[in-house]
Amino acid sequence: MEERTITIEIPEVLKKKLEDDCYYINRRKRLVKLPCQTNIITILESYVKHFAINAAFSANERPRHHHAIPHANMNVHYIPAEKNVDLCKEMVDGLRITFDYTLPLVLLYPYEQVQYKKVTSSKFFLPIKESTTNTNSCDNQNYLQKVSVPWQSGITPS
């Protein structure tokens, strides 16, 4: 089987931050206090809001490439992917699920994994459960908070 490699360009600022995190966590055994103020849910919600605002402001703009969208797809309900807020929410929720799944498996250093296991076994940090009385509660602001553990994705070294 042929082995393929993927090259990912990482900006120097991010490389430096990752190197610092590696040093402080693995050598100095300094862990982040949990739960973090800014967790992945907050970041993802901010992105969805940013996307929605940009999509709303650009809704009145004319498409730049008239020929790029075939006339067969031009119906009143068609929303281009770059302006589709519902598609953005789905993508962001997929990222959250992926992050929550990979966090304990591959994203944490060994010392962080110990901390993660300790925190996840605590009764203080229980997942938020969606209420059974409100079955259609996928509003913009609270959707991601209701379907995720609010502290879990907040493990980011500072």
C-alpha positions as CSV (number, residue, x, y, z in Angstrom):
1,M,0.0,0.0,0.0
2,E,1.4,3.4,-1.0
3,E,1.9,5.8,1.9
4,R,0.7,9.4,1.2
5,T,1.8,12.4,3.1
6,I,-0.2,15.6,3.6
7,T,1.6,18.8,4.1
8,I,-0.1,21.3,6.4
9,E,1.2,24.9,6.5
10,I,1.2,26.1,10.2
11,P,1.8,29.8,10.7
12,E,4.9,30.6,12.8
13,V,2.8,32.2,15.6
14,L,0.8,29.0,16.0
15,K,4.0,26.8,15.9
16,K,5.4,28.9,18.7
17,K,2.3,28.6,20.8
18,L,2.2,24.8,20.3
19,E,5.8,24.4,21.2
20,D,5.3,26.5,24.3
21,D,2.3,24.4,25.3
22,C,4.2,21.2,24.8
23,Y,7.0,22.5,27.0
24,Y,4.8,23.8,29.8
25,I,2.6,20.8,29.9
26,N,5.2,18.0,29.4
27,R,8.3,19.5,31.1
28,R,6.9,21.8,33.7
29,K,3.7,19.8,34.3
30,R,1.6,23.0,34.2
31,L,-2.0,22.3,33.4
32,V,-4.9,24.6,32.6
33,K,-7.4,25.3,35.3
34,L,-10.7,23.8,34.3
35,P,-13.3,24.7,33.3
36,C,-11.8,27.3,30.9
37,Q,-13.5,30.6,30.4
38,T,-13.3,30.4,26.6
39,N,-14.0,26.9,25.5
40,I,-14.5,25.4,22.1
41,I,-18.3,25.9,22.3
42,T,-17.9,29.6,22.8
43,I,-15.4,29.8,19.9
44,L,-17.7,27.8,17.6
45,E,-20.8,29.8,18.6
46,S,-18.8,33.0,17.8
47,Y,-17.9,31.7,14.4
48,V,-21.6,30.9,13.6
49,K,-22.6,34.4,14.7
50,H,-19.8,35.9,12.6
51,F,-20.9,33.8,9.6
52,A,-24.5,34.7,10.0
53,I,-23.8,38.4,10.2
54,N,-21.6,38.3,7.1
55,A,-24.2,36.2,5.3
56,A,-27.0,38.7,6.2
57,F,-25.0,41.7,5.1
58,S,-24.0,40.1,1.8
59,A,-27.6,38.9,1.1
60,N,-28.3,41.9,-1.0
61,E,-25.1,41.7,-3.0
62,R,-25.4,40.5,-6.6
63,P,-23.5,37.2,-7.3
64,R,-20.1,37.9,-8.7
65,H,-20.1,35.1,-11.2
66,H,-23.5,34.8,-12.9
67,H,-22.3,31.9,-15.0
68,A,-21.0,29.9,-12.0
69,I,-24.5,28.9,-10.8
70,P,-26.5,27.0,-13.5
71,H,-29.9,28.5,-14.1
72,A,-31.5,25.1,-13.1
73,N,-30.4,25.7,-9.5
74,M,-31.7,29.2,-9.4
75,N,-34.9,28.9,-7.5
76,V,-36.3,31.1,-4.8
77,H,-35.2,28.9,-2.0
78,Y,-31.6,28.3,-3.2
79,I,-29.0,29.6,-0.9
80,P,-25.3,29.4,-2.0
81,A,-23.2,27.4,0.4
82,E,-21.0,30.4,1.4
83,K,-24.2,32.1,2.7
84,N,-26.1,29.2,4.1
85,V,-26.2,29.6,7.9
86,D,-27.9,26.3,8.5
87,L,-25.1,24.5,6.6
88,C,-22.6,26.5,8.7
89,K,-24.4,25.3,11.9
90,E,-24.2,21.7,10.7
91,M,-20.5,22.0,9.9
92,V,-19.7,23.6,13.2
93,D,-21.7,21.0,15.1
94,G,-19.7,18.3,13.2
95,L,-16.5,20.0,14.3
96,R,-17.7,20.0,17.9
97,I,-18.6,16.3,17.8
98,T,-15.2,15.5,16.1
99,F,-13.4,17.6,18.7
100,D,-15.2,16.0,21.7
101,Y,-14.5,12.5,20.3
102,T,-10.8,13.1,19.4
103,L,-10.0,15.2,22.5
104,P,-9.4,12.3,24.9
105,L,-8.0,10.0,22.2
106,V,-5.3,12.1,20.4
107,L,-5.4,15.8,21.3
108,L,-4.3,15.6,24.9
109,Y,-0.8,15.1,26.3
110,P,-0.5,12.3,28.9
111,Y,-0.7,14.7,31.9
112,E,-3.7,16.3,30.4
113,Q,-5.3,12.9,29.9
114,V,-5.0,12.2,33.6
115,Q,-6.6,15.6,34.3
116,Y,-9.4,14.9,31.7
117,K,-10.2,11.5,33.3
118,K,-10.4,13.1,36.7
119,V,-12.6,15.9,35.6
120,T,-14.9,13.7,33.5
121,S,-15.5,11.3,36.4
122,S,-16.5,14.2,38.6
123,K,-20.3,14.6,39.3
124,F,-19.8,18.4,39.2
125,F,-19.3,18.3,35.4
126,L,-22.3,16.6,34.0
127,P,-23.5,17.0,30.4
128,I,-26.3,19.5,29.8
129,K,-29.4,17.5,28.8
130,E,-32.0,19.0,26.5
131,S,-35.4,19.4,28.2
132,T,-38.1,17.0,27.1
133,T,-40.7,19.8,27.0
134,N,-38.9,21.8,24.3
135,T,-38.3,19.4,21.5
136,N,-37.7,22.1,18.9
137,S,-35.0,24.1,20.7
138,C,-32.4,24.5,18.0
139,D,-32.2,28.3,18.2
140,N,-29.0,30.1,17.1
141,Q,-27.6,30.9,20.5
142,N,-28.2,27.9,22.7
143,Y,-28.2,24.9,20.3
144,L,-24.5,24.1,20.6
145,Q,-24.6,24.5,24.4
146,K,-27.5,22.1,24.7
147,V,-26.0,19.3,22.7
148,S,-22.5,19.3,24.2
149,V,-20.6,19.2,27.5
150,P,-19.8,22.9,28.1
151,W,-16.4,22.3,29.8
152,Q,-15.2,19.3,27.9
153,S,-13.9,21.1,24.9
154,G,-12.4,23.9,26.9
155,I,-9.2,22.1,27.6
156,T,-6.8,24.4,25.8
157,P,-3.4,25.3,27.3
158,S,-2.8,29.0,27.7
